[in-house]
Amino acid sequence: MSGFTFANEPDASRYTLHKGSDLVSVLDYRDDGRTVAMTRAYTIPTFRGHGYAGEVVARAVAEIAERGDRAVSPVCWYVADWFDAHPEHGDLLARRAG
């Protein structure tokens, strides 16, 4: 997606996707130093239906994978569904004690 800006805003505990100056999608998270719990993926209603939530999740997962120091806990149903659809990223998922 060209013309888009992706950013990690750690002070706000969120990843954002902008199209020009417009905020189109947000991925909220909690980071405890070992695991990034992705708690909510949200697309601004006027921008829905274009795959922006999937794009912000994909970019966040890529950033976390590149850092290599965190696992991901998909708390949000959308993020869990994204991981189901992208099993090649399953190695990033936090393992539950069981």
CNS distance restraints for C-alpha pairs under 8 A (distance, minus, plus):
assign (resid   3 and name CA) (resid  19 and name CA) 6.16 0.50 0.50
assign (resid   3 and name CA) (resid  20 and name CA) 6.58 0.50 0.50
assign (resid   4 and name CA) (resid  17 and name CA) 6.67 0.50 0.50
assign (resid   4 and name CA) (resid  18 and name CA) 5.50 0.50 0.50
assign (resid   4 and name CA) (resid  19 and name CA) 4.66 0.50 0.50
assign (resid   4 and name CA) (resid  20 and name CA) 6.48 0.50 0.50
assign (resid   5 and name CA) (resid  16 and name CA) 7.96 0.50 0.50
assign (resid   5 and name CA) (resid  17 and name CA) 5.64 0.50 0.50
assign (resid   5 and name CA) (resid  18 and name CA) 5.06 0.50 0.50
assign (resid   5 and name CA) (resid  19 and name CA) 6.50 0.50 0.50
assign (resid   5 and name CA) (resid  20 and name CA) 7.44 0.50 0.50
assign (resid   6 and name CA) (resid  15 and name CA) 7.22 0.50 0.50
assign (resid   6 and name CA) (resid  16 and name CA) 5.66 0.50 0.50
assign (resid   6 and name CA) (resid  17 and name CA) 4.62 0.50 0.50
assign (resid   6 and name CA) (resid  18 and name CA) 6.52 0.50 0.50
assign (resid   6 and name CA) (resid  56 and name CA) 7.28 0.50 0.50
assign (resid   6 and name CA) (resid  59 and name CA) 7.47 0.50 0.50
assign (resid   7 and name CA) (resid  15 and name CA) 5.58 0.50 0.50
assign (resid   7 and name CA) (resid  16 and name CA) 5.29 0.50 0.50
assign (resid   7 and name CA) (resid  17 and name CA) 6.68 0.50 0.50
assign (resid   8 and name CA) (resid  13 and name CA) 7.91 0.50 0.50
assign (resid   8 and name CA) (resid  14 and name CA) 6.17 0.50 0.50
assign (resid   8 and name CA) (resid  15 and name CA) 4.42 0.50 0.50
assign (resid   8 and name CA) (resid  16 and name CA) 6.52 0.50 0.50
assign (resid   8 and name CA) (resid  60 and name CA) 7.88 0.50 0.50
assign (resid   9 and name CA) (resid  13 and name CA) 5.98 0.50 0.50
assign (resid   9 and name CA) (resid  14 and name CA) 5.33 0.50 0.50
assign (resid   9 and name CA) (resid  15 and name CA) 5.80 0.50 0.50
assign (resid   9 and name CA) (resid  16 and name CA) 7.43 0.50 0.50
assign (resid  10 and name CA) (resid  14 and name CA) 6.25 0.50 0.50
assign (resid  10 and name CA) (resid  15 and name CA) 7.94 0.50 0.50
assign (resid  13 and name CA) (resid  28 and name CA) 5.92 0.50 0.50
assign (resid  13 and name CA) (resid  29 and name CA) 5.42 0.50 0.50
assign (resid  13 and name CA) (resid  30 and name CA) 6.27 0.50 0.50
assign (resid  13 and name CA) (resid  31 and name CA) 7.79 0.50 0.50
assign (resid  14 and name CA) (resid  26 and name CA) 6.62 0.50 0.50
assign (resid  14 and name CA) (resid  27 and name CA) 5.40 0.50 0.50
assign (resid  14 and name CA) (resid  28 and name CA) 4.26 0.50 0.50
assign (resid  14 and name CA) (resid  29 and name CA) 5.66 0.50 0.50
assign (resid  15 and name CA) (resid  26 and name CA) 5.72 0.50 0.50
assign (resid  15 and name CA) (resid  27 and name CA) 5.04 0.50 0.50
assign (resid  15 and name CA) (resid  28 and name CA) 6.47 0.50 0.50
assign (resid  15 and name CA) (resid  29 and name CA) 7.96 0.50 0.50
assign (resid  15 and name CA) (resid  56 and name CA) 7.08 0.50 0.50
assign (resid  15 and name CA) (resid  60 and name CA) 6.85 0.50 0.50
assign (resid  16 and name CA) (resid  23 and name CA) 7.20 0.50 0.50
assign (resid  16 and name CA) (resid  24 and name CA) 7.79 0.50 0.50
assign (resid  16 and name CA) (resid  25 and name CA) 5.90 0.50 0.50
assign (resid  16 and name CA) (resid  26 and name CA) 4.62 0.50 0.50
assign (resid  16 and name CA) (resid  27 and name CA) 6.44 0.50 0.50
assign (resid  16 and name CA) (resid  56 and name CA) 6.75 0.50 0.50
assign (resid  17 and name CA) (resid  23 and name CA) 6.15 0.50 0.50
assign (resid  17 and name CA) (resid  24 and name CA) 5.81 0.50 0.50
assign (resid  17 and name CA) (resid  25 and name CA) 5.20 0.50 0.50
assign (resid  17 and name CA) (resid  26 and name CA) 6.44 0.50 0.50
assign (resid  17 and name CA) (resid  52 and name CA) 7.61 0.50 0.50
assign (resid  17 and name CA) (resid  56 and name CA) 6.04 0.50 0.50
assign (resid  18 and name CA) (resid  22 and name CA) 5.33 0.50 0.50
assign (resid  18 and name CA) (resid  23 and name CA) 4.40 0.50 0.50
assign (resid  18 and name CA) (resid  24 and name CA) 5.42 0.50 0.50
assign (resid  18 and name CA) (resid  25 and name CA) 7.13 0.50 0.50
assign (resid  19 and name CA) (resid  23 and name CA) 6.50 0.50 0.50
assign (resid  19 and name CA) (resid  24 and name CA) 6.55 0.50 0.50
assign (resid  23 and name CA) (resid  44 and name CA) 7.51 0.50 0.50
assign (resid  24 and name CA) (resid  43 and name CA) 5.73 0.50 0.50
assign (resid  24 and name CA) (resid  44 and name CA) 5.42 0.50 0.50
assign (resid  24 and name CA) (resid  47 and name CA) 6.00 0.50 0.50
assign (resid  24 and name CA) (resid  52 and name CA) 7.03 0.50 0.50
assign (resid  25 and name CA) (resid  41 and name CA) 7.43 0.50 0.50
assign (resid  25 and name CA) (resid  42 and name CA) 5.58 0.50 0.50
assign (resid  25 and name CA) (resid  43 and name CA) 4.14 0.50 0.50
assign (resid  25 and name CA) (resid  44 and name CA) 6.05 0.50 0.50
assign (resid  25 and name CA) (resid  52 and name CA) 6.09 0.50 0.50
assign (resid  25 and name CA) (resid  53 and name CA) 5.83 0.50 0.50
assign (resid  25 and name CA) (resid  56 and name CA) 6.80 0.50 0.50
assign (resid  26 and name CA) (resid  40 and name CA) 7.88 0.50 0.50
assign (resid  26 and name CA) (resid  41 and name CA) 5.81 0.50 0.50
assign (resid  26 and name CA) (resid  42 and name CA) 5.23 0.50 0.50
assign (resid  26 and name CA) (resid  43 and name CA) 6.35 0.50 0.50
assign (resid  26 and name CA) (resid  53 and name CA) 7.31 0.50 0.50
assign (resid  26 and name CA) (resid  56 and name CA) 6.99 0.50 0.50
assign (resid  27 and name CA) (resid  38 and name CA) 7.00 0.50 0.50
assign (resid  27 and name CA) (resid  39 and name CA) 7.46 0.50 0.50
assign (resid  27 and name CA) (resid  40 and name CA) 5.62 0.50 0.50
assign (resid  27 and name CA) (resid  41 and name CA) 4.42 0.50 0.50
assign (resid  27 and name CA) (resid  42 and name CA) 6.37 0.50 0.50
assign (resid  27 and name CA) (resid  53 and name CA) 7.74 0.50 0.50
assign (resid  27 and name CA) (resid  56 and name CA) 6.73 0.50 0.50
assign (resid  27 and name CA) (resid  57 and name CA) 6.88 0.50 0.50
assign (resid  28 and name CA) (resid  38 and name CA) 6.05 0.50 0.50
assign (resid  28 and name CA) (resid  39 and name CA) 5.55 0.50 0.50
assign (resid  28 and name CA) (resid  40 and name CA) 5.11 0.50 0.50
assign (resid  28 and name CA) (resid  41 and name CA) 6.48 0.50 0.50
assign (resid  29 and name CA) (resid  36 and name CA) 6.37 0.50 0.50
assign (resid  29 and name CA) (resid  37 and name CA) 5.36 0.50 0.50
assign (resid  29 and name CA) (resid  38 and name CA) 4.37 0.50 0.50
assign (resid  29 and name CA) (resid  39 and name CA) 5.23 0.50 0.50
assign (resid  29 and name CA) (resid  40 and name CA) 7.13 0.50 0.50
assign (resid  30 and name CA) (resid  36 and name CA) 5.62 0.50 0.50
assign (resid  30 and name CA) (resid  37 and name CA) 5.07 0.50 0.50
assign (resid  30 and name CA) (resid  38 and name CA) 6.64 0.50 0.50
assign (resid  30 and name CA) (resid  39 and name CA) 7.28 0.50 0.50
assign (resid  31 and name CA) (resid  35 and name CA) 5.82 0.50 0.50
assign (resid  31 and name CA) (resid  36 and name CA) 4.42 0.50 0.50
assign (resid  31 and name CA) (resid  37 and name CA) 6.33 0.50 0.50
assign (resid  32 and name CA) (resid  36 and name CA) 6.73 0.50 0.50
assign (resid  33 and name CA) (resid  70 and name CA) 7.10 0.50 0.50
assign (resid  34 and name CA) (resid  69 and name CA) 6.99 0.50 0.50
assign (resid  34 and name CA) (resid  70 and name CA) 4.95 0.50 0.50
assign (resid  34 and name CA) (resid  71 and name CA) 6.40 0.50 0.50
assign (resid  35 and name CA) (resid  70 and name CA) 5.09 0.50 0.50
assign (resid  35 and name CA) (resid  71 and name CA) 4.65 0.50 0.50
assign (resid  35 and name CA) (resid  72 and name CA) 5.49 0.50 0.50
assign (resid  35 and name CA) (resid  73 and name CA) 6.64 0.50 0.50
assign (resid  35 and name CA) (resid  94 and name CA) 6.92 0.50 0.50
assign (resid  36 and name CA) (resid  70 and name CA) 6.53 0.50 0.50
assign (resid  36 and name CA) (resid  71 and name CA) 6.19 0.50 0.50
assign (resid  36 and name CA) (resid  72 and name CA) 4.87 0.50 0.50
assign (resid  36 and name CA) (resid  73 and name CA) 6.04 0.50 0.50
assign (resid  37 and name CA) (resid  72 and name CA) 5.86 0.50 0.50
assign (resid  37 and name CA) (resid  73 and name CA) 4.48 0.50 0.50
assign (resid  37 and name CA) (resid  74 and name CA) 6.01 0.50 0.50
assign (resid  37 and name CA) (resid  75 and name CA) 6.14 0.50 0.50
assign (resid  38 and name CA) (resid  72 and name CA) 7.13 0.50 0.50
assign (resid  38 and name CA) (resid  73 and name CA) 6.15 0.50 0.50
assign (resid  38 and name CA) (resid  74 and name CA) 5.20 0.50 0.50
assign (resid  38 and name CA) (resid  75 and name CA) 5.57 0.50 0.50
assign (resid  38 and name CA) (resid  76 and name CA) 6.18 0.50 0.50
assign (resid  38 and name CA) (resid  79 and name CA) 7.07 0.50 0.50
assign (resid  39 and name CA) (resid  74 and name CA) 6.96 0.50 0.50
assign (resid  39 and name CA) (resid  75 and name CA) 5.00 0.50 0.50
assign (resid  39 and name CA) (resid  76 and name CA) 4.79 0.50 0.50
assign (resid  40 and name CA) (resid  75 and name CA) 7.58 0.50 0.50
assign (resid  40 and name CA) (resid  76 and name CA) 5.14 0.50 0.50
assign (resid  40 and name CA) (resid  78 and name CA) 7.83 0.50 0.50
assign (resid  40 and name CA) (resid  79 and name CA) 7.91 0.50 0.50
assign (resid  41 and name CA) (resid  53 and name CA) 6.17 0.50 0.50
assign (resid  41 and name CA) (resid  57 and name CA) 7.63 0.50 0.50
assign (resid  41 and name CA) (resid  76 and name CA) 6.93 0.50 0.50
assign (resid  41 and name CA) (resid  78 and name CA) 6.67 0.50 0.50
assign (resid  41 and name CA) (resid  79 and name CA) 7.13 0.50 0.50
assign (resid  42 and name CA) (resid  53 and name CA) 6.39 0.50 0.50
assign (resid  43 and name CA) (resid  47 and name CA) 6.53 0.50 0.50
assign (resid  43 and name CA) (resid  48 and name CA) 5.90 0.50 0.50
assign (resid  43 and name CA) (resid  52 and name CA) 6.81 0.50 0.50
assign (resid  43 and name CA) (resid  53 and name CA) 5.94 0.50 0.50
assign (resid  44 and name CA) (resid  48 and name CA) 6.50 0.50 0.50
assign (resid  47 and name CA) (resid  52 and name CA) 7.78 0.50 0.50
assign (resid  48 and name CA) (resid  52 and name CA) 7.30 0.50 0.50
assign (resid  51 and name CA) (resid  55 and name CA) 6.25 0.50 0.50
assign (resid  52 and name CA) (resid  56 and name CA) 6.21 0.50 0.50
assign (resid  53 and name CA) (resid  57 and name CA) 6.24 0.50 0.50
assign (resid  54 and name CA) (resid  58 and name CA) 6.01 0.50 0.50
assign (resid  54 and name CA) (resid  82 and name CA) 7.14 0.50 0.50
assign (resid  55 and name CA) (resid  59 and name CA) 6.12 0.50 0.50
assign (resid  56 and name CA) (resid  60 and name CA) 6.08 0.50 0.50
assign (resid  57 and name CA) (resid  61 and name CA) 6.06 0.50 0.50
assign (resid  57 and name CA) (resid  79 and name CA) 6.95 0.50 0.50
assign (resid  57 and name CA) (resid  82 and name CA) 7.82 0.50 0.50
assign (resid  58 and name CA) (resid  62 and name CA) 6.13 0.50 0.50
assign (resid  59 and name CA) (resid  63 and name CA) 6.18 0.50 0.50
assign (resid  60 and name CA) (resid  64 and name CA) 6.22 0.50 0.50
assign (resid  61 and name CA) (resid  65 and name CA) 6.02 0.50 0.50
assign (resid  62 and name CA) (resid  66 and name CA) 6.05 0.50 0.50
assign (resid  63 and name CA) (resid  67 and name CA) 6.31 0.50 0.50
assign (resid  64 and name CA) (resid  68 and name CA) 6.19 0.50 0.50
assign (resid  64 and name CA) (resid  69 and name CA) 7.46 0.50 0.50
assign (resid  64 and name CA) (resid  70 and name CA) 6.55 0.50 0.50
assign (resid  64 and name CA) (resid  71 and name CA) 7.86 0.50 0.50
assign (resid  65 and name CA) (resid  69 and name CA) 7.86 0.50 0.50
assign (resid  65 and name CA) (resid  70 and name CA) 7.77 0.50 0.50
assign (resid  65 and name CA) (resid  92 and name CA) 7.05 0.50 0.50
assign (resid  70 and name CA) (resid  92 and name CA) 7.69 0.50 0.50
assign (resid  71 and name CA) (resid  92 and name CA) 5.05 0.50 0.50
assign (resid  71 and name CA) (resid  93 and name CA) 5.48 0.50 0.50
assign (resid  71 and name CA) (resid  94 and name CA) 5.00 0.50 0.50
assign (resid  72 and name CA) (resid  92 and name CA) 5.74 0.50 0.50
assign (resid  72 and name CA) (resid  93 and name CA) 4.77 0.50 0.50
assign (resid  72 and name CA) (resid  94 and name CA) 5.35 0.50 0.50
assign (resid  73 and name CA) (resid  93 and name CA) 5.98 0.50 0.50
assign (resid  73 and name CA) (resid  94 and name CA) 5.47 0.50 0.50
assign (resid  74 and name CA) (resid  79 and name CA) 5.38 0.50 0.50
assign (resid  74 and name CA) (resid  80 and name CA) 5.04 0.50 0.50
assign (resid  74 and name CA) (resid  93 and name CA) 7.72 0.50 0.50
assign (resid  75 and name CA) (resid  79 and name CA) 7.21 0.50 0.50
assign (resid  75 and name CA) (resid  80 and name CA) 7.01 0.50 0.50
assign (resid  76 and name CA) (resid  80 and name CA) 6.33 0.50 0.50
assign (resid  77 and name CA) (resid  81 and name CA) 6.13 0.50 0.50
assign (resid  78 and name CA) (resid  82 and name CA) 6.14 0.50 0.50
assign (resid  79 and name CA) (resid  83 and name CA) 6.30 0.50 0.50
assign (resid  80 and name CA) (resid  84 and name CA) 6.30 0.50 0.50
assign (resid  81 and name CA) (resid  85 and name CA) 6.24 0.50 0.50
assign (resid  82 and name CA) (resid  86 and name CA) 6.16 0.50 0.50
assign (resid  83 and name CA) (resid  87 and name CA) 5.91 0.50 0.50
assign (resid  83 and name CA) (resid  89 and name CA) 6.79 0.50 0.50
assign (resid  83 and name CA) (resid  90 and name CA) 6.72 0.50 0.50
assign (resid  86 and name CA) (resid  90 and name CA) 7.51 0.50 0.50
assign (resid  89 and name CA) (resid  93 and name CA) 7.68 0.50 0.50
